[in-house]
Amino acid sequence: MRQKGSGIFALRVGLAEIDFLFFQKEPGGVNILSYGTEEISHFTVRQTLEKIFDQLPKTKNIQELVVTFPKNQFNAQVVELTIPPILPRHLIDKAEAISIEKDVLARASRIFQKSLFRESGILPSEFSLRRAKILNRKIDGYPVPSLVGFKSGEIVFSLLGMFLLEPSFLPVEQFAKTHRIRNIRVTHIAEAIELFAQNGNHDGVYLAVEEESTQIAVQKAGHIAFLESIAMGERGFNEFFGDTLGMRESTAEAFQEQYFQGSLSLAVREKVQTYLLPEIKKFGTLIQDKLLKAHMTLPNSIWIFGKARALRNSENIFSDAELQDLPFLQKPEMSLLLPKEIWAVKDFPGRDDPIYTSLCLLGASAES
């Protein structure tokens, strides 16, 4: 029976596996109690969660469960809405500001739902709006922290909306009820990125590689400024290994891990890099096409994490020509975002593995 102490349970419920991290906050930092990945293939999500639960320390309660899902189950979008000037111009009081923002959030919700249906073909009733929030406000082109006390004019809102496919959440909710976990937080990876970047002043382009897609988030001036995705992720690289080297998917995953850890011989690593280069270039071209739609100057850092072991040499993603076409003020620094850059945890073997970065970002958001 779990009695002594408590910890935070971070989950990423993917398409074929669940990544998990169980940790405890301590005066000196964070203590990782348990972590790993469990395949769902021969079990239901609920059964896999129970299998993971059995691996957690028996002397610790789960104080909070924070969970995220991949893009096709948990969708986030950024939209801009413009409110024309109200004449005569006047100072906006608190009641008017609340009314304007309430109306804007309602309008944004309808826009999110229509966009979601066009993109996925899934009826809006299948998704639930988990959260909609205002990222920033501008009056006549000038950023303002609040509408209250400012003279009315053309108001432009940037808003973030997050929709979750309800059947994806149900087994997690049932698991939490069974184990009397009352505090459940569903967090989109974009929210976790935003909080991490704000706390460390880490504006940049973030590439979260998932099984079948890669989410692109641009963090600029303290908030998420752009969200997009491409239909290429870990599975595309696995299929490449399968087609080129004749490997099954499970073997390809293990081989990628060896490649990432540098445990293959130098000759084999060099050969893999040569084989991989066209796929990495394809990945970069897809990212470039999406970033060109941002219509803004991009921050000069690119962070890659998630199921990104094939992107060990991240500097090869963009060609010089592609970089010249992208609106960076200077050549960006490209690197993997690793757990050790989020948490200073010395005794965590996964501190250098980008697979666990998403969980650390979730965990850090749960701490706040």
Contacts in CASP RR format, 6 or more apart in sequence:
PFRMAT RR
TARGET T0000
AUTHOR 0000-0000-0000
METHOD contacts of the structure
MODEL  1
MRQKGSGIFALRVGLAEIDFLFFQKEPGGVNILSYGTEEISHFTVRQTLE
KIFDQLPKTKNIQELVVTFPKNQFNAQVVELTIPPILPRHLIDKAEAISI
EKDVLARASRIFQKSLFRESGILPSEFSLRRAKILNRKIDGYPVPSLVGF
KSGEIVFSLLGMFLLEPSFLPVEQFAKTHRIRNIRVTHIAEAIELFAQNG
NHDGVYLAVEEESTQIAVQKAGHIAFLESIAMGERGFNEFFGDTLGMRES
TAEAFQEQYFQGSLSLAVREKVQTYLLPEIKKFGTLIQDKLLKAHMTLPN
SIWIFGKARALRNSENIFSDAELQDLPFLQKPEMSLLLPKEIWAVKDFPG
RDDPIYTSLCLLGASAES
1 58 0 8 1.000
2 56 0 8 1.000
2 57 0 8 1.000
2 58 0 8 1.000
2 59 0 8 1.000
2 60 0 8 1.000
2 61 0 8 1.000
2 62 0 8 1.000
3 59 0 8 1.000
3 61 0 8 1.000
4 59 0 8 1.000
4 60 0 8 1.000
5 24 0 8 1.000
5 59 0 8 1.000
5 60 0 8 1.000
5 61 0 8 1.000
6 24 0 8 1.000
6 60 0 8 1.000
6 61 0 8 1.000
6 62 0 8 1.000
6 63 0 8 1.000
7 22 0 8 1.000
7 23 0 8 1.000
7 24 0 8 1.000
7 25 0 8 1.000
7 33 0 8 1.000
7 60 0 8 1.000
7 61 0 8 1.000
7 62 0 8 1.000
7 63 0 8 1.000
7 64 0 8 1.000
8 22 0 8 1.000
8 23 0 8 1.000
8 24 0 8 1.000
8 25 0 8 1.000
8 62 0 8 1.000
8 63 0 8 1.000
8 64 0 8 1.000
8 65 0 8 1.000
8 66 0 8 1.000
8 363 0 8 1.000
8 366 0 8 1.000
8 367 0 8 1.000
9 20 0 8 1.000
9 21 0 8 1.000
9 22 0 8 1.000
9 56 0 8 1.000
9 62 0 8 1.000
9 64 0 8 1.000
9 65 0 8 1.000
9 66 0 8 1.000
9 181 0 8 1.000
10 20 0 8 1.000
10 21 0 8 1.000
10 22 0 8 1.000
10 23 0 8 1.000
10 66 0 8 1.000
10 67 0 8 1.000
10 359 0 8 1.000
10 360 0 8 1.000
10 362 0 8 1.000
10 363 0 8 1.000
10 366 0 8 1.000
11 18 0 8 1.000
11 19 0 8 1.000
11 20 0 8 1.000
11 49 0 8 1.000
11 65 0 8 1.000
11 66 0 8 1.000
11 67 0 8 1.000
11 68 0 8 1.000
11 172 0 8 1.000
11 359 0 8 1.000
11 362 0 8 1.000
12 18 0 8 1.000
12 19 0 8 1.000
12 20 0 8 1.000
12 67 0 8 1.000
12 68 0 8 1.000
12 69 0 8 1.000
12 358 0 8 1.000
12 359 0 8 1.000
12 362 0 8 1.000
13 45 0 8 1.000
13 67 0 8 1.000
13 68 0 8 1.000
13 69 0 8 1.000
13 73 0 8 1.000
13 168 0 8 1.000
13 172 0 8 1.000
14 40 0 8 1.000
14 69 0 8 1.000
14 70 0 8 1.000
14 73 0 8 1.000
14 210 0 8 1.000
14 211 0 8 1.000
15 70 0 8 1.000
15 72 0 8 1.000
15 211 0 8 1.000
15 212 0 8 1.000
16 39 0 8 1.000
16 40 0 8 1.000
16 41 0 8 1.000
16 211 0 8 1.000
17 37 0 8 1.000
17 38 0 8 1.000
17 39 0 8 1.000
17 40 0 8 1.000
18 37 0 8 1.000
18 38 0 8 1.000
18 40 0 8 1.000
18 45 0 8 1.000
18 48 0 8 1.000
18 49 0 8 1.000
18 52 0 8 1.000
19 36 0 8 1.000
19 37 0 8 1.000
19 355 0 8 1.000
19 356 0 8 1.000
19 358 0 8 1.000
19 359 0 8 1.000
20 34 0 8 1.000
20 35 0 8 1.000
20 36 0 8 1.000
20 37 0 8 1.000
20 38 0 8 1.000
20 52 0 8 1.000
20 359 0 8 1.000
21 32 0 8 1.000
21 34 0 8 1.000
21 35 0 8 1.000
21 36 0 8 1.000
21 356 0 8 1.000
21 359 0 8 1.000
21 360 0 8 1.000
21 362 0 8 1.000
21 363 0 8 1.000
22 32 0 8 1.000
22 33 0 8 1.000
22 34 0 8 1.000
22 35 0 8 1.000
22 56 0 8 1.000
22 57 0 8 1.000
22 60 0 8 1.000
22 62 0 8 1.000
23 30 0 8 1.000
23 31 0 8 1.000
23 32 0 8 1.000
23 33 0 8 1.000
23 363 0 8 1.000
24 30 0 8 1.000
24 31 0 8 1.000
24 33 0 8 1.000
24 60 0 8 1.000
25 31 0 8 1.000
25 367 0 8 1.000
29 343 0 8 1.000
29 344 0 8 1.000
29 345 0 8 1.000
30 343 0 8 1.000
30 345 0 8 1.000
31 345 0 8 1.000
32 345 0 8 1.000
32 347 0 8 1.000
32 348 0 8 1.000
33 56 0 8 1.000
33 57 0 8 1.000
33 60 0 8 1.000
34 55 0 8 1.000
34 56 0 8 1.000
34 57 0 8 1.000
35 348 0 8 1.000
35 350 0 8 1.000
35 356 0 8 1.000
35 359 0 8 1.000
36 356 0 8 1.000
37 355 0 8 1.000
38 48 0 8 1.000
38 51 0 8 1.000
38 52 0 8 1.000
39 48 0 8 1.000
40 48 0 8 1.000
43 51 0 8 1.000
44 171 0 8 1.000
45 171 0 8 1.000
45 172 0 8 1.000
46 171 0 8 1.000
46 174 0 8 1.000
46 175 0 8 1.000
49 171 0 8 1.000
49 172 0 8 1.000
49 175 0 8 1.000
50 175 0 8 1.000
53 175 0 8 1.000
53 179 0 8 1.000
56 62 0 8 1.000
62 179 0 8 1.000
62 181 0 8 1.000
63 183 0 8 1.000
64 181 0 8 1.000
64 183 0 8 1.000
64 184 0 8 1.000
64 185 0 8 1.000
64 366 0 8 1.000
65 172 0 8 1.000
65 176 0 8 1.000
65 181 0 8 1.000
65 183 0 8 1.000
65 184 0 8 1.000
65 185 0 8 1.000
66 184 0 8 1.000
66 185 0 8 1.000
66 186 0 8 1.000
66 187 0 8 1.000
66 362 0 8 1.000
66 363 0 8 1.000
66 365 0 8 1.000
66 366 0 8 1.000
67 172 0 8 1.000
67 184 0 8 1.000
67 185 0 8 1.000
67 186 0 8 1.000
67 187 0 8 1.000
67 362 0 8 1.000
68 74 0 8 1.000
68 186 0 8 1.000
68 187 0 8 1.000
68 188 0 8 1.000
68 189 0 8 1.000
68 192 0 8 1.000
68 358 0 8 1.000
68 362 0 8 1.000
69 164 0 8 1.000
69 165 0 8 1.000
69 168 0 8 1.000
69 169 0 8 1.000
70 210 0 8 1.000
70 211 0 8 1.000
70 212 0 8 1.000
70 213 0 8 1.000
71 210 0 8 1.000
71 213 0 8 1.000
71 215 0 8 1.000
71 229 0 8 1.000
72 120 0 8 1.000
72 165 0 8 1.000
72 212 0 8 1.000
72 213 0 8 1.000
73 164 0 8 1.000
73 165 0 8 1.000
73 168 0 8 1.000
74 130 0 8 1.000
74 162 0 8 1.000
74 163 0 8 1.000
74 164 0 8 1.000
74 165 0 8 1.000
74 168 0 8 1.000
74 186 0 8 1.000
74 188 0 8 1.000
75 116 0 8 1.000
75 119 0 8 1.000
75 120 0 8 1.000
75 127 0 8 1.000
75 162 0 8 1.000
75 163 0 8 1.000
75 164 0 8 1.000
76 160 0 8 1.000
76 161 0 8 1.000
76 162 0 8 1.000
76 163 0 8 1.000
76 188 0 8 1.000
76 190 0 8 1.000
76 191 0 8 1.000
76 227 0 8 1.000
77 112 0 8 1.000
77 115 0 8 1.000
77 116 0 8 1.000
77 160 0 8 1.000
77 161 0 8 1.000
77 227 0 8 1.000
78 135 0 8 1.000
78 158 0 8 1.000
78 159 0 8 1.000
78 160 0 8 1.000
78 161 0 8 1.000
78 224 0 8 1.000
78 225 0 8 1.000
78 226 0 8 1.000
78 227 0 8 1.000
79 108 0 8 1.000
79 111 0 8 1.000
79 112 0 8 1.000
79 115 0 8 1.000
79 158 0 8 1.000
79 159 0 8 1.000
79 161 0 8 1.000
80 156 0 8 1.000
80 157 0 8 1.000
80 158 0 8 1.000
80 159 0 8 1.000
81 104 0 8 1.000
81 107 0 8 1.000
81 108 0 8 1.000
81 111 0 8 1.000
81 156 0 8 1.000
81 157 0 8 1.000
81 159 0 8 1.000
82 154 0 8 1.000
82 155 0 8 1.000
82 156 0 8 1.000
82 157 0 8 1.000
83 100 0 8 1.000
83 104 0 8 1.000
83 154 0 8 1.000
83 155 0 8 1.000
83 156 0 8 1.000
83 157 0 8 1.000
84 154 0 8 1.000
85 152 0 8 1.000
85 153 0 8 1.000
85 154 0 8 1.000
86 152 0 8 1.000
86 153 0 8 1.000
89 151 0 8 1.000
89 152 0 8 1.000
89 153 0 8 1.000
90 151 0 8 1.000
90 152 0 8 1.000
91 149 0 8 1.000
91 150 0 8 1.000
91 151 0 8 1.000
91 152 0 8 1.000
92 100 0 8 1.000
92 147 0 8 1.000
92 148 0 8 1.000
92 149 0 8 1.000
92 150 0 8 1.000
92 151 0 8 1.000
92 152 0 8 1.000
93 148 0 8 1.000
93 149 0 8 1.000
94 148 0 8 1.000
96 147 0 8 1.000
97 146 0 8 1.000
97 147 0 8 1.000
97 148 0 8 1.000
100 147 0 8 1.000
100 155 0 8 1.000
101 134 0 8 1.000
101 147 0 8 1.000
101 157 0 8 1.000
104 134 0 8 1.000
104 157 0 8 1.000
104 159 0 8 1.000
105 132 0 8 1.000
105 134 0 8 1.000
105 159 0 8 1.000
108 132 0 8 1.000
108 157 0 8 1.000
108 159 0 8 1.000
108 161 0 8 1.000
109 129 0 8 1.000
109 132 0 8 1.000
109 161 0 8 1.000
112 129 0 8 1.000
112 132 0 8 1.000
112 161 0 8 1.000
112 163 0 8 1.000
113 124 0 8 1.000
113 127 0 8 1.000
113 129 0 8 1.000
113 163 0 8 1.000
114 124 0 8 1.000
116 122 0 8 1.000
116 124 0 8 1.000
116 127 0 8 1.000
116 163 0 8 1.000
117 123 0 8 1.000
117 124 0 8 1.000
122 165 0 8 1.000
126 165 0 8 1.000
126 166 0 8 1.000
126 167 0 8 1.000
127 163 0 8 1.000
127 164 0 8 1.000
127 165 0 8 1.000
127 166 0 8 1.000
128 163 0 8 1.000
128 164 0 8 1.000
128 166 0 8 1.000
129 161 0 8 1.000
129 162 0 8 1.000
129 163 0 8 1.000
130 162 0 8 1.000
130 163 0 8 1.000
130 164 0 8 1.000
130 186 0 8 1.000
130 188 0 8 1.000
131 160 0 8 1.000
131 161 0 8 1.000
131 162 0 8 1.000
131 188 0 8 1.000
131 191 0 8 1.000
132 159 0 8 1.000
132 160 0 8 1.000
132 161 0 8 1.000
132 162 0 8 1.000
133 159 0 8 1.000
133 160 0 8 1.000
133 161 0 8 1.000
134 157 0 8 1.000
134 158 0 8 1.000
134 159 0 8 1.000
135 158 0 8 1.000
135 159 0 8 1.000
135 160 0 8 1.000
135 223 0 8 1.000
135 224 0 8 1.000
135 225 0 8 1.000
136 143 0 8 1.000
136 157 0 8 1.000
136 158 0 8 1.000
136 221 0 8 1.000
136 223 0 8 1.000
137 143 0 8 1.000
137 144 0 8 1.000
137 145 0 8 1.000
137 146 0 8 1.000
137 147 0 8 1.000
137 155 0 8 1.000
137 156 0 8 1.000
137 157 0 8 1.000
137 158 0 8 1.000
138 144 0 8 1.000
138 155 0 8 1.000
138 156 0 8 1.000
139 147 0 8 1.000
139 150 0 8 1.000
139 151 0 8 1.000
139 152 0 8 1.000
139 153 0 8 1.000
139 154 0 8 1.000
139 155 0 8 1.000
140 153 0 8 1.000
140 154 0 8 1.000
141 154 0 8 1.000
141 156 0 8 1.000
143 221 0 8 1.000
144 150 0 8 1.000
147 155 0 8 1.000
158 223 0 8 1.000
158 225 0 8 1.000
160 190 0 8 1.000
160 191 0 8 1.000
160 224 0 8 1.000
160 227 0 8 1.000
162 188 0 8 1.000
162 190 0 8 1.000
162 191 0 8 1.000
164 186 0 8 1.000
169 186 0 8 1.000
172 184 0 8 1.000
173 184 0 8 1.000
175 181 0 8 1.000
176 182 0 8 1.000
176 184 0 8 1.000
185 365 0 8 1.000
185 366 0 8 1.000
187 362 0 8 1.000
187 365 0 8 1.000
187 366 0 8 1.000
189 208 0 8 1.000
189 215 0 8 1.000
189 217 0 8 1.000
189 358 0 8 1.000
189 361 0 8 1.000
189 362 0 8 1.000
190 215 0 8 1.000
190 217 0 8 1.000
190 224 0 8 1.000
190 227 0 8 1.000
191 365 0 8 1.000
192 358 0 8 1.000
192 361 0 8 1.000
192 362 0 8 1.000
192 363 0 8 1.000
192 364 0 8 1.000
192 365 0 8 1.000
193 206 0 8 1.000
193 208 0 8 1.000
193 217 0 8 1.000
193 219 0 8 1.000
193 224 0 8 1.000
193 361 0 8 1.000
194 217 0 8 1.000
194 219 0 8 1.000
194 222 0 8 1.000
194 223 0 8 1.000
194 224 0 8 1.000
195 361 0 8 1.000
195 364 0 8 1.000
195 365 0 8 1.000
195 368 0 8 1.000
196 202 0 8 1.000
196 342 0 8 1.000
196 361 0 8 1.000
196 364 0 8 1.000
196 365 0 8 1.000
197 203 0 8 1.000
197 204 0 8 1.000
197 206 0 8 1.000
197 219 0 8 1.000
197 222 0 8 1.000
198 222 0 8 1.000
198 223 0 8 1.000
199 364 0 8 1.000
202 219 0 8 1.000
202 301 0 8 1.000
202 303 0 8 1.000
203 219 0 8 1.000
203 220 0 8 1.000
203 221 0 8 1.000
203 222 0 8 1.000
203 299 0 8 1.000
203 301 0 8 1.000
204 218 0 8 1.000
204 219 0 8 1.000
204 220 0 8 1.000
204 298 0 8 1.000
204 299 0 8 1.000
204 300 0 8 1.000
204 301 0 8 1.000
204 302 0 8 1.000
204 303 0 8 1.000
205 216 0 8 1.000
205 217 0 8 1.000
205 218 0 8 1.000
205 219 0 8 1.000
205 291 0 8 1.000
205 298 0 8 1.000
205 299 0 8 1.000
205 301 0 8 1.000
205 302 0 8 1.000
205 303 0 8 1.000
205 332 0 8 1.000
206 215 0 8 1.000
206 216 0 8 1.000
206 217 0 8 1.000
206 218 0 8 1.000
206 219 0 8 1.000
206 302 0 8 1.000
206 303 0 8 1.000
206 305 0 8 1.000
206 337 0 8 1.000
207 214 0 8 1.000
207 215 0 8 1.000
207 216 0 8 1.000
207 287 0 8 1.000
207 302 0 8 1.000
207 303 0 8 1.000
207 304 0 8 1.000
207 305 0 8 1.000
207 308 0 8 1.000
208 214 0 8 1.000
208 215 0 8 1.000
208 216 0 8 1.000
208 217 0 8 1.000
208 305 0 8 1.000
208 306 0 8 1.000
208 358 0 8 1.000
209 233 0 8 1.000
209 234 0 8 1.000
209 304 0 8 1.000
209 305 0 8 1.000
209 306 0 8 1.000
209 307 0 8 1.000
209 308 0 8 1.000
209 311 0 8 1.000
209 354 0 8 1.000
210 233 0 8 1.000
210 234 0 8 1.000
210 306 0 8 1.000
210 307 0 8 1.000
211 233 0 8 1.000
211 234 0 8 1.000
211 235 0 8 1.000
211 307 0 8 1.000
212 231 0 8 1.000
212 233 0 8 1.000
212 234 0 8 1.000
212 235 0 8 1.000
213 229 0 8 1.000
213 230 0 8 1.000
213 231 0 8 1.000
213 232 0 8 1.000
213 233 0 8 1.000
214 229 0 8 1.000
214 230 0 8 1.000
214 232 0 8 1.000
214 233 0 8 1.000
214 283 0 8 1.000
214 287 0 8 1.000
215 227 0 8 1.000
215 228 0 8 1.000
215 229 0 8 1.000
216 226 0 8 1.000
216 227 0 8 1.000
216 228 0 8 1.000
216 229 0 8 1.000
216 230 0 8 1.000
216 287 0 8 1.000
216 290 0 8 1.000
216 291 0 8 1.000
217 224 0 8 1.000
217 226 0 8 1.000
217 227 0 8 1.000
218 224 0 8 1.000
218 225 0 8 1.000
218 226 0 8 1.000
218 227 0 8 1.000
218 291 0 8 1.000
218 294 0 8 1.000
218 296 0 8 1.000
218 298 0 8 1.000
218 299 0 8 1.000
219 225 0 8 1.000
219 299 0 8 1.000
220 226 0 8 1.000
220 296 0 8 1.000
220 298 0 8 1.000
220 299 0 8 1.000
225 294 0 8 1.000
225 296 0 8 1.000
226 293 0 8 1.000
226 294 0 8 1.000
226 296 0 8 1.000
228 290 0 8 1.000
228 291 0 8 1.000
228 293 0 8 1.000
228 294 0 8 1.000
229 290 0 8 1.000
230 283 0 8 1.000
230 286 0 8 1.000
230 287 0 8 1.000
230 289 0 8 1.000
230 290 0 8 1.000
231 286 0 8 1.000
232 282 0 8 1.000
232 283 0 8 1.000
232 286 0 8 1.000
233 283 0 8 1.000
233 307 0 8 1.000
234 253 0 8 1.000
234 307 0 8 1.000
234 308 0 8 1.000
234 309 0 8 1.000
234 310 0 8 1.000
235 249 0 8 1.000
236 279 0 8 1.000
237 252 0 8 1.000
237 256 0 8 1.000
237 276 0 8 1.000
237 279 0 8 1.000
237 310 0 8 1.000
238 249 0 8 1.000
238 252 0 8 1.000
238 253 0 8 1.000
238 256 0 8 1.000
239 249 0 8 1.000
240 275 0 8 1.000
240 276 0 8 1.000
240 279 0 8 1.000
241 247 0 8 1.000
241 251 0 8 1.000
241 252 0 8 1.000
241 255 0 8 1.000
241 256 0 8 1.000
242 248 0 8 1.000
242 249 0 8 1.000
242 252 0 8 1.000
244 275 0 8 1.000
245 252 0 8 1.000
245 255 0 8 1.000
245 275 0 8 1.000
247 255 0 8 1.000
256 309 0 8 1.000
256 310 0 8 1.000
257 309 0 8 1.000
258 264 0 8 1.000
259 269 0 8 1.000
259 272 0 8 1.000
259 309 0 8 1.000
259 310 0 8 1.000
259 312 0 8 1.000
260 309 0 8 1.000
260 310 0 8 1.000
260 312 0 8 1.000
260 353 0 8 1.000
262 269 0 8 1.000
264 272 0 8 1.000
273 313 0 8 1.000
276 310 0 8 1.000
277 316 0 8 1.000
279 310 0 8 1.000
280 310 0 8 1.000
280 311 0 8 1.000
280 313 0 8 1.000
280 316 0 8 1.000
280 317 0 8 1.000
281 316 0 8 1.000
281 317 0 8 1.000
281 319 0 8 1.000
283 311 0 8 1.000
283 317 0 8 1.000
284 317 0 8 1.000
284 318 0 8 1.000
284 322 0 8 1.000
285 322 0 8 1.000
287 317 0 8 1.000
287 318 0 8 1.000
288 318 0 8 1.000
288 322 0 8 1.000
288 325 0 8 1.000
288 326 0 8 1.000
291 298 0 8 1.000
291 326 0 8 1.000
292 325 0 8 1.000
292 326 0 8 1.000
294 327 0 8 1.000
296 327 0 8 1.000
297 327 0 8 1.000
297 328 0 8 1.000
297 329 0 8 1.000
298 326 0 8 1.000
298 327 0 8 1.000
298 328 0 8 1.000
298 332 0 8 1.000
299 332 0 8 1.000
300 328 0 8 1.000
300 329 0 8 1.000
300 330 0 8 1.000
300 331 0 8 1.000
300 332 0 8 1.000
300 333 0 8 1.000
301 332 0 8 1.000
301 333 0 8 1.000
301 335 0 8 1.000
302 314 0 8 1.000
302 317 0 8 1.000
302 332 0 8 1.000
302 333 0 8 1.000
302 334 0 8 1.000
302 335 0 8 1.000
303 335 0 8 1.000
303 336 0 8 1.000
303 337 0 8 1.000
304 311 0 8 1.000
304 314 0 8 1.000
304 317 0 8 1.000
304 334 0 8 1.000
304 335 0 8 1.000
304 336 0 8 1.000
304 337 0 8 1.000
304 354 0 8 1.000
305 336 0 8 1.000
305 337 0 8 1.000
305 338 0 8 1.000
305 354 0 8 1.000
305 357 0 8 1.000
305 358 0 8 1.000
306 354 0 8 1.000
306 355 0 8 1.000
306 357 0 8 1.000
306 358 0 8 1.000
307 354 0 8 1.000
307 355 0 8 1.000
308 314 0 8 1.000
308 336 0 8 1.000
308 354 0 8 1.000
309 354 0 8 1.000
309 355 0 8 1.000
311 317 0 8 1.000
311 336 0 8 1.000
312 336 0 8 1.000
314 334 0 8 1.000
314 335 0 8 1.000
314 336 0 8 1.000
315 334 0 8 1.000
317 334 0 8 1.000
318 326 0 8 1.000
318 334 0 8 1.000
323 331 0 8 1.000
323 332 0 8 1.000
336 354 0 8 1.000
337 354 0 8 1.000
337 357 0 8 1.000
338 351 0 8 1.000
338 352 0 8 1.000
338 353 0 8 1.000
338 354 0 8 1.000
338 357 0 8 1.000
339 345 0 8 1.000
339 348 0 8 1.000
339 350 0 8 1.000
339 351 0 8 1.000
339 352 0 8 1.000
339 353 0 8 1.000
339 356 0 8 1.000
339 357 0 8 1.000
339 359 0 8 1.000
339 360 0 8 1.000
340 348 0 8 1.000
340 351 0 8 1.000
340 352 0 8 1.000
342 357 0 8 1.000
342 360 0 8 1.000
342 361 0 8 1.000
342 364 0 8 1.000
343 351 0 8 1.000
343 360 0 8 1.000
343 364 0 8 1.000
345 351 0 8 1.000
350 356 0 8 1.000
END
